[in-house]
Amino acid sequence: EAKDNFAKAYKILPNSYLMQINYAQALIEDTPNQQEIKLATELLNKSLVRSQNSFIWLLLSQAYGLSNDMAGANYAAAEYSVRIGNVDTAKKQLKEANKHPSTKQLKLKIDDLNQRLKNIDKTKIKHFVQNNCKQLFFMLE
């Protein structure tokens, strides 16, 4: 029933990214067929244009998983993990994504996220060194 109600609401507000997310979630959680999974995936990707909300990435991971796109599912899960601050999990998910066949476009997205994770690691190291040097100089004074 929720699926039908969100379908009606989506027809009224097709450009609302919040409606896209809600309709996609209703589709995913109601034993979807392949056509509904495809629609949910399209809605979630469309909503990412307006918002990079972590919840969208979580739902997108589920939608890709339901369509047996394991590279896409793991990539979306990694994006979710980064956004909630779990970098180590994101790295594992990207490794898993690379084990499965994917499109050129997805490979580029995976590579981009890998680079962002490396930059996060570099920033962490830089802050660690800076903070420890400050503490060392304070102790020497």
PyRosetta script that sets phi, psi and omega in degrees:
from pyrosetta import init, pose_from_sequence

init()
pose = pose_from_sequence("EAKDNFAKAYKILPNSYLMQINYAQALIEDTPNQQEIKLATELLNKSLVRSQNSFIWLLLSQAYGLSNDMAGANYAAAEYSVRIGNVDTAKKQLKEANKHPSTKQLKLKIDDLNQRLKNIDKTKIKHFVQNNCKQLFFMLE")
pose.set_psi(1, -42.0)
pose.set_omega(1, 179.2)
pose.set_phi(2, -59.6)
pose.set_psi(2, -40.6)
pose.set_omega(2, 180.0)
pose.set_phi(3, -57.3)
pose.set_psi(3, -45.3)
pose.set_omega(3, -179.6)
pose.set_phi(4, -66.3)
pose.set_psi(4, -41.4)
pose.set_omega(4, 179.3)
pose.set_phi(5, -65.5)
pose.set_psi(5, -40.8)
pose.set_omega(5, 178.1)
pose.set_phi(6, -69.5)
pose.set_psi(6, -32.0)
pose.set_omega(6, 176.2)
pose.set_phi(7, -62.1)
pose.set_psi(7, -42.8)
pose.set_omega(7, 178.0)
pose.set_phi(8, -64.5)
pose.set_psi(8, -45.8)
pose.set_omega(8, -179.5)
pose.set_phi(9, -64.4)
pose.set_psi(9, -37.9)
pose.set_omega(9, 178.9)
pose.set_phi(10, -64.3)
pose.set_psi(10, -36.7)
pose.set_omega(10, 177.8)
pose.set_phi(11, -63.4)
pose.set_psi(11, -31.9)
pose.set_omega(11, 178.9)
pose.set_phi(12, -78.0)
pose.set_psi(12, -38.9)
pose.set_omega(12, -176.7)
pose.set_phi(13, -125.3)
pose.set_psi(13, 63.9)
pose.set_omega(13, -175.4)
pose.set_phi(14, -67.5)
pose.set_psi(14, -20.0)
pose.set_omega(14, -178.8)
pose.set_phi(15, -95.3)
pose.set_psi(15, -0.1)
pose.set_omega(15, 179.0)
pose.set_phi(16, -79.8)
pose.set_psi(16, 114.9)
pose.set_omega(16, 179.9)
pose.set_phi(17, -65.6)
pose.set_psi(17, -29.1)
pose.set_omega(17, 176.4)
pose.set_phi(18, -66.7)
pose.set_psi(18, -38.2)
pose.set_omega(18, 177.2)
pose.set_phi(19, -67.8)
pose.set_psi(19, -37.9)
pose.set_omega(19, 177.6)
pose.set_phi(20, -59.8)
pose.set_psi(20, -44.0)
pose.set_omega(20, -180.0)
pose.set_phi(21, -64.9)
pose.set_psi(21, -48.3)
pose.set_omega(21, -178.2)
pose.set_phi(22, -63.1)
pose.set_psi(22, -42.0)
pose.set_omega(22, 179.3)
pose.set_phi(23, -65.3)
pose.set_psi(23, -43.9)
pose.set_omega(23, 178.4)
pose.set_phi(24, -60.0)
pose.set_psi(24, -43.3)
pose.set_omega(24, 179.1)
pose.set_phi(25, -62.4)
pose.set_psi(25, -42.6)
pose.set_omega(25, 178.5)
pose.set_phi(26, -61.4)
pose.set_psi(26, -40.0)
pose.set_omega(26, 178.0)
pose.set_phi(27, -63.8)
pose.set_psi(27, -47.4)
pose.set_omega(27, -176.3)
pose.set_phi(28, -62.9)
pose.set_psi(28, -38.4)
pose.set_omega(28, -172.2)
pose.set_phi(29, -88.5)
pose.set_psi(29, 4.8)
pose.set_omega(29, -176.5)
pose.set_phi(30, -120.9)
pose.set_psi(30, 50.1)
pose.set_omega(30, 179.3)
pose.set_phi(31, 44.0)
pose.set_psi(31, 68.6)
pose.set_omega(31, -173.7)
pose.set_phi(32, -74.2)
pose.set_psi(32, 151.7)
pose.set_omega(32, 169.9)
pose.set_phi(33, -87.5)
pose.set_psi(33, 176.8)
pose.set_omega(33, -175.3)
pose.set_phi(34, -62.2)
pose.set_psi(34, -36.6)
pose.set_omega(34, 178.8)
pose.set_phi(35, -64.9)
pose.set_psi(35, -40.7)
pose.set_omega(35, 178.8)
pose.set_phi(36, -69.5)
pose.set_psi(36, -35.8)
pose.set_omega(36, 176.8)
pose.set_phi(37, -64.5)
pose.set_psi(37, -43.2)
pose.set_omega(37, 178.6)
pose.set_phi(38, -61.6)
pose.set_psi(38, -44.5)
pose.set_omega(38, 178.6)
pose.set_phi(39, -62.3)
pose.set_psi(39, -44.6)
pose.set_omega(39, 179.1)
pose.set_phi(40, -59.6)
pose.set_psi(40, -42.7)
pose.set_omega(40, 179.0)
pose.set_phi(41, -62.5)
pose.set_psi(41, -44.7)
pose.set_omega(41, 178.8)
pose.set_phi(42, -62.4)
pose.set_psi(42, -44.2)
pose.set_omega(42, 179.6)
pose.set_phi(43, -61.7)
pose.set_psi(43, -43.0)
pose.set_omega(43, -178.5)
pose.set_phi(44, -68.4)
pose.set_psi(44, -41.1)
pose.set_omega(44, 177.0)
pose.set_phi(45, -64.3)
pose.set_psi(45, -37.5)
pose.set_omega(45, 177.4)
pose.set_phi(46, -64.3)
pose.set_psi(46, -40.8)
pose.set_omega(46, -178.2)
pose.set_phi(47, -69.0)
pose.set_psi(47, -25.2)
pose.set_omega(47, 178.0)
pose.set_phi(48, -65.2)
pose.set_psi(48, -21.7)
pose.set_omega(48, 177.6)
pose.set_phi(49, -64.9)
pose.set_psi(49, -34.3)
pose.set_omega(49, -178.3)
pose.set_phi(50, -90.5)
pose.set_psi(50, -30.1)
pose.set_omega(50, -174.6)
pose.set_phi(51, -151.6)
pose.set_psi(51, 137.5)
pose.set_omega(51, 176.4)
pose.set_phi(52, -99.8)
pose.set_psi(52, 35.1)
pose.set_omega(52, -178.9)
pose.set_phi(53, -55.2)
pose.set_psi(53, 136.5)
pose.set_omega(53, -178.8)
pose.set_phi(54, -61.1)
pose.set_psi(54, -34.6)
pose.set_omega(54, -179.1)
pose.set_phi(55, -62.8)
pose.set_psi(55, -35.2)
pose.set_omega(55, 177.3)
pose.set_phi(56, -62.1)
pose.set_psi(56, -43.2)
pose.set_omega(56, 179.5)
pose.set_phi(57, -64.1)
pose.set_psi(57, -37.7)
pose.set_omega(57, 178.4)
pose.set_phi(58, -63.6)
pose.set_psi(58, -47.3)
pose.set_omega(58, 178.2)
pose.set_phi(59, -63.6)
pose.set_psi(59, -39.6)
pose.set_omega(59, 179.9)
pose.set_phi(60, -64.0)
pose.set_psi(60, -37.9)
pose.set_omega(60, 176.2)
pose.set_phi(61, -60.9)
pose.set_psi(61, -43.0)
pose.set_omega(61, 178.2)
pose.set_phi(62, -64.1)
pose.set_psi(62, -43.0)
pose.set_omega(62, -179.0)
pose.set_phi(63, -63.5)
pose.set_psi(63, -44.9)
pose.set_omega(63, 178.0)
pose.set_phi(64, -63.5)
pose.set_psi(64, -39.1)
pose.set_omega(64, 177.7)
pose.set_phi(65, -62.4)
pose.set_psi(65, -40.7)
pose.set_omega(65, 178.4)
pose.set_phi(66, -64.8)
pose.set_psi(66, -27.1)
pose.set_omega(66, 178.7)
pose.set_phi(67, -94.5)
pose.set_psi(67, 10.8)
pose.set_omega(67, 179.4)
pose.set_phi(68, 62.5)
pose.set_psi(68, 25.6)
pose.set_omega(68, 174.3)
pose.set_phi(69, -94.4)
pose.set_psi(69, 84.8)
pose.set_omega(69, -172.8)
pose.set_phi(70, -71.8)
pose.set_psi(70, -30.0)
pose.set_omega(70, 175.5)
pose.set_phi(71, -65.1)
pose.set_psi(71, -47.1)
pose.set_omega(71, 178.6)
pose.set_phi(72, -64.2)
pose.set_psi(72, -40.6)
pose.set_omega(72, -179.9)
pose.set_phi(73, -62.8)
pose.set_psi(73, -44.3)
pose.set_omega(73, -179.4)
pose.set_phi(74, -71.8)
pose.set_psi(74, -35.8)
pose.set_omega(74, 176.4)
pose.set_phi(75, -63.4)
pose.set_psi(75, -48.5)
pose.set_omega(75, -180.0)
pose.set_phi(76, -62.3)
pose.set_psi(76, -38.5)
pose.set_omega(76, 177.3)
pose.set_phi(77, -63.8)
pose.set_psi(77, -37.7)
pose.set_omega(77, 178.4)
pose.set_phi(78, -66.1)
pose.set_psi(78, -41.2)
pose.set_omega(78, 176.6)
pose.set_phi(79, -60.8)
pose.set_psi(79, -41.7)
pose.set_omega(79, 177.1)
pose.set_phi(80, -60.6)
pose.set_psi(80, -48.3)
pose.set_omega(80, -177.2)
pose.set_phi(81, -60.6)
pose.set_psi(81, -41.0)
pose.set_omega(81, 178.1)
pose.set_phi(82, -61.0)
pose.set_psi(82, -43.5)
pose.set_omega(82, -176.1)
pose.set_phi(83, -68.6)
pose.set_psi(83, -23.4)
pose.set_omega(83, 176.5)
pose.set_phi(84, -98.4)
pose.set_psi(84, 6.2)
pose.set_omega(84, 174.1)
pose.set_phi(85, 88.4)
pose.set_psi(85, 13.5)
pose.set_omega(85, -178.4)
pose.set_phi(86, -103.4)
pose.set_psi(86, 76.2)
pose.set_omega(86, -174.3)
pose.set_phi(87, -65.4)
pose.set_psi(87, -40.1)
pose.set_omega(87, -179.3)
pose.set_phi(88, -62.2)
pose.set_psi(88, -41.8)
pose.set_omega(88, 177.2)
pose.set_phi(89, -64.9)
pose.set_psi(89, -41.0)
pose.set_omega(89, 178.5)
pose.set_phi(90, -58.7)
pose.set_psi(90, -40.4)
pose.set_omega(90, 178.8)
pose.set_phi(91, -62.7)
pose.set_psi(91, -43.3)
pose.set_omega(91, 178.6)
pose.set_phi(92, -63.4)
pose.set_psi(92, -40.8)
pose.set_omega(92, -179.6)
pose.set_phi(93, -66.5)
pose.set_psi(93, -36.6)
pose.set_omega(93, 177.4)
pose.set_phi(94, -68.4)
pose.set_psi(94, -37.9)
pose.set_omega(94, 175.0)
pose.set_phi(95, -59.8)
pose.set_psi(95, -42.3)
pose.set_omega(95, 178.9)
pose.set_phi(96, -65.7)
pose.set_psi(96, -40.2)
pose.set_omega(96, 179.0)
pose.set_phi(97, -60.0)
pose.set_psi(97, -38.1)
pose.set_omega(97, -179.2)
pose.set_phi(98, -69.3)
pose.set_psi(98, -15.9)
pose.set_omega(98, 179.6)
pose.set_phi(99, -78.9)
pose.set_psi(99, -13.0)
pose.set_omega(99, -174.1)
pose.set_phi(100, -112.3)
pose.set_psi(100, 152.9)
pose.set_omega(100, 178.0)
pose.set_phi(101, -62.8)
pose.set_psi(101, 142.0)
pose.set_omega(101, 178.8)
pose.set_phi(102, -149.8)
pose.set_psi(102, 169.0)
pose.set_omega(102, 179.0)
pose.set_phi(103, -79.5)
pose.set_psi(103, 166.4)
pose.set_omega(103, 175.8)
pose.set_phi(104, -60.0)
pose.set_psi(104, -41.9)
pose.set_omega(104, -179.6)
pose.set_phi(105, -60.3)
pose.set_psi(105, -43.8)
pose.set_omega(105, 179.5)
pose.set_phi(106, -67.9)
pose.set_psi(106, -39.2)
pose.set_omega(106, 177.3)
pose.set_phi(107, -58.2)
pose.set_psi(107, -40.1)
pose.set_omega(107, 177.8)
pose.set_phi(108, -64.5)
pose.set_psi(108, -40.5)
pose.set_omega(108, 178.0)
pose.set_phi(109, -64.9)
pose.set_psi(109, -40.6)
pose.set_omega(109, 177.8)
pose.set_phi(110, -63.5)
pose.set_psi(110, -45.1)
pose.set_omega(110, 178.2)
pose.set_phi(111, -61.3)
pose.set_psi(111, -41.6)
pose.set_omega(111, 179.0)
pose.set_phi(112, -61.8)
pose.set_psi(112, -45.1)
pose.set_omega(112, 179.6)
pose.set_phi(113, -66.3)
pose.set_psi(113, -38.2)
pose.set_omega(113, 175.3)
pose.set_phi(114, -58.0)
pose.set_psi(114, -42.4)
pose.set_omega(114, 179.4)
pose.set_phi(115, -65.8)
pose.set_psi(115, -40.5)
pose.set_omega(115, 177.8)
pose.set_phi(116, -62.5)
pose.set_psi(116, -38.1)
pose.set_omega(116, 178.0)
pose.set_phi(117, -66.3)
pose.set_psi(117, -39.1)
pose.set_omega(117, 176.5)
pose.set_phi(118, -62.6)
pose.set_psi(118, -40.3)
pose.set_omega(118, 178.4)
pose.set_phi(119, -65.3)
pose.set_psi(119, -36.6)
pose.set_omega(119, 176.1)
pose.set_phi(120, -62.7)
pose.set_psi(120, -44.0)
pose.set_omega(120, 178.8)
pose.set_phi(121, -61.4)
pose.set_psi(121, -43.7)
pose.set_omega(121, 179.5)
pose.set_phi(122, -61.9)
pose.set_psi(122, -41.1)
pose.set_omega(122, 179.8)
pose.set_phi(123, -65.1)
pose.set_psi(123, -41.6)
pose.set_omega(123, 178.2)
pose.set_phi(124, -61.3)
pose.set_psi(124, -43.7)
pose.set_omega(124, -179.9)
pose.set_phi(125, -63.8)
pose.set_psi(125, -43.9)
pose.set_omega(125, -179.8)
pose.set_phi(126, -60.2)
pose.set_psi(126, -47.0)
pose.set_omega(126, 179.6)
pose.set_phi(127, -65.0)
pose.set_psi(127, -38.1)
pose.set_omega(127, 178.6)
pose.set_phi(128, -62.1)
pose.set_psi(128, -47.3)
pose.set_omega(128, -179.7)
pose.set_phi(129, -63.7)
pose.set_psi(129, -46.3)
pose.set_omega(129, 179.9)
pose.set_phi(130, -59.7)
pose.set_psi(130, -45.9)
pose.set_omega(130, -178.6)
pose.set_phi(131, -65.4)
pose.set_psi(131, -41.4)
pose.set_omega(131, -179.4)
pose.set_phi(132, -70.7)
pose.set_psi(132, -34.3)
pose.set_omega(132, 176.1)
pose.set_phi(133, -65.8)
pose.set_psi(133, -41.0)
pose.set_omega(133, 177.7)
pose.set_phi(134, -60.9)
pose.set_psi(134, -43.4)
pose.set_omega(134, -180.0)
pose.set_phi(135, -65.3)
pose.set_psi(135, -39.1)
pose.set_omega(135, 179.8)
pose.set_phi(136, -64.9)
pose.set_psi(136, -46.3)
pose.set_omega(136, 178.8)
pose.set_phi(137, -64.0)
pose.set_psi(137, -35.6)
pose.set_omega(137, 177.9)
pose.set_phi(138, -64.3)
pose.set_psi(138, -39.4)
pose.set_omega(138, -178.9)
pose.set_phi(139, -70.3)
pose.set_psi(139, -30.0)
pose.set_omega(139, -178.0)
pose.set_phi(140, -79.3)
pose.set_psi(140, -19.2)
pose.set_omega(140, -178.3)
pose.set_phi(141, -69.7)
pose.dump_pdb("model.pdb")
